[in-house]
């Protein structure tokens, strides 16, 4: 496990999955240009693009933070044993996520706060685990911070029709509702201050309740952006949404706003799904952005 420290906050990357998500670039990012994938193949492969199958590579990972005496998890991946009939790549996984978390020095009962940046299938899975025939909270002592707008949107009782159709089927029932029924959720809107160094803010577009976590500690800055972007292509082409963005115009506007803040404040940009070194510092380049440096996290292929 690789760890960095920014100000008073330590950040550790905990892996669940890395590899192809079985989608070609223009299926995943229909608004991206042909040129960016062709001309960028030399730096996108192998971490972000499988050049043999020409499919997108992605990481499912949790960011483990230690801040203000608290142990905090940012997003909880896909989870094991989940029935995902319309997302077979995530169905009935058997990963070593909890063992990887233990290698980082954390047992489930040690976690104080779980942050779900939004409530998609690959951000809430380890909220719960299968105990016999029941889904129960994985982190029994944690408060789970969930955006209320996403909680309401993904609640099947409210009858919304999401863009991915049935792709998120069962997720609310097995990974969100059991935590809420256990009295462990805190549903927030607009913004939520966690401690002196960490703050959640609404960043809608990808989903109605999508959020970002900003770290401001001493002279250091970072922003955990969830699915504001899935691939570094969206740094150099910030108007290129993924096919999963509920509000395309809103997603583009939010992405540009947050990328601009990261560039102007020399903040480490930390998306949910980047393989490779996992995070980057960026700079403005006219109307777009460039990657000026990668974080020191070791790529998955170099993990011991």
JOWO-V689381 format. One record per residue. N is the residue number from 1. PSI is psi in whole degrees, 0 to 359 (none if undefined). Layout:
N_PSI + N_PSI
//
This chain:
1_130 + 2_145 + 3_140 + 4_163 + 5_129 + 6_114 + 7_237 + 8_5 + 9_128 + 10_146 + 11_125 + 12_137 + 13_128 + 14_118 + 15_146 + 16_315 + 17_145 + 18_134 + 19_195 + 20_142 + 21_14 + 22_36 + 23_135 + 24_155 + 25_318 + 26_349 + 27_319 + 28_317 + 29_75 + 30_341 + 31_359 + 32_157 + 33_156 + 34_324 + 35_323 + 36_325 + 37_322 + 38_309 + 39_335 + 40_5 + 41_328 + 42_335 + 43_342 + 44_325 + 45_143 + 46_351 + 47_328 + 48_353 + 49_130 + 50_106 + 51_339 + 52_313 + 53_351 + 54_47 + 55_162 + 56_132 + 57_143 + 58_154 + 59_141 + 60_117 + 61_159 + 62_138 + 63_119 + 64_118 + 65_143 + 66_115 + 67_133 + 68_32 + 69_4 + 70_150 + 71_122 + 72_135 + 73_132 + 74_108 + 75_148 + 76_23 + 77_210 + 78_319 + 79_163 + 80_152 + 81_14 + 82_136 + 83_112 + 84_76 + 85_334 + 86_10 + 87_68 + 88_333 + 89_339 + 90_10 + 91_132 + 92_47 + 93_156 + 94_78 + 95_170 + 96_30 + 97_311 + 98_327 + 99_322 + 100_322 + 101_319 + 102_324 + 103_335 + 104_3 + 105_19 + 106_126 + 107_157 + 108_321 + 109_349 + 110_344 + 111_129 + 112_323 + 113_134 + 114_127 + 115_121 + 116_108 + 117_330 + 118_179 + 119_37 + 120_163 + 121_324 + 122_21 + 123_354 + 124_0 + 125_318 + 126_11 + 127_329 + 128_163 + 129_162 + 130_115 + 131_99 + 132_249 + 133_14 + 134_144 + 135_125 + 136_156 + 137_131 + 138_327 + 139_91 + 140_340 + 141_7 + 142_150 + 143_127 + 144_116 + 145_116 + 146_137 + 147_127 + 148_324 + 149_324 + 150_320 + 151_315 + 152_322 + 153_318 + 154_354 + 155_114 + 156_334 + 157_341 + 158_353 + 159_23 + 160_155 + 161_90 + 162_157 + 163_316 + 164_9 + 165_240 + 166_15 + 167_333 + 168_16 + 169_139 + 170_348 + 171_313 + 172_317 + 173_322 + 174_345 + 175_350 + 176_304 + 177_318 + 178_327 + 179_318 + 180_318 + 181_334 + 182_358 + 183_24 + 184_4 + 185_150 + 186_112 + 187_123 + 188_160 + 189_153 + 190_291 + 191_159 + 192_120 + 193_124 + 194_312 + 195_192 + 196_341 + 197_348 + 198_134 + 199_136 + 200_140 + 201_143 + 202_139 + 203_65 + 204_160 + 205_298 + 206_311 + 207_166 + 208_330 + 209_12 + 210_144 + 211_164 + 212_150 + 213_120 + 214_131 + 215_122 + 216_104 + 217_113 + 218_232 + 219_0 + 220_148 + 221_144 + 222_157 + 223_122 + 224_114 + 225_8 + 226_235 + 227_23 + 228_327 + 229_146 + 230_341 + 231_146 + 232_345 + 233_327 + 234_355 + 235_313 + 236_339 + 237_77 + 238_348 + 239_0 + 240_101 + 241_161 + 242_167 + 243_357 + 244_6 + 245_121 + 246_322 + 247_92 + 248_315 + 249_317 + 250_321 + 251_318 + 252_315 + 253_316 + 254_318 + 255_313 + 256_320 + 257_313 + 258_320 + 259_320 + 260_318 + 261_317 + 262_317 + 263_316 + 264_337 + 265_12 + 266_43 + 267_143 + 268_125 + 269_119 + 270_92 + 271_172 + 272_329 + 273_11 + 274_129 + 275_212 + 276_229 + 277_0 + 278_335 + 279_161 + 280_154 + 281_141 + 282_163 + 283_151 + 284_144 + 285_83 + 286_242 + 287_3 + 288_200 + 289_154 + 290_155 + 291_120 + 292_348 + 293_147 + 294_155 + 295_162 + 296_10 + 297_141 + 298_137 + 299_157 + 300_320 + 301_344 + 302_0 + 303_146 + 304_none
//
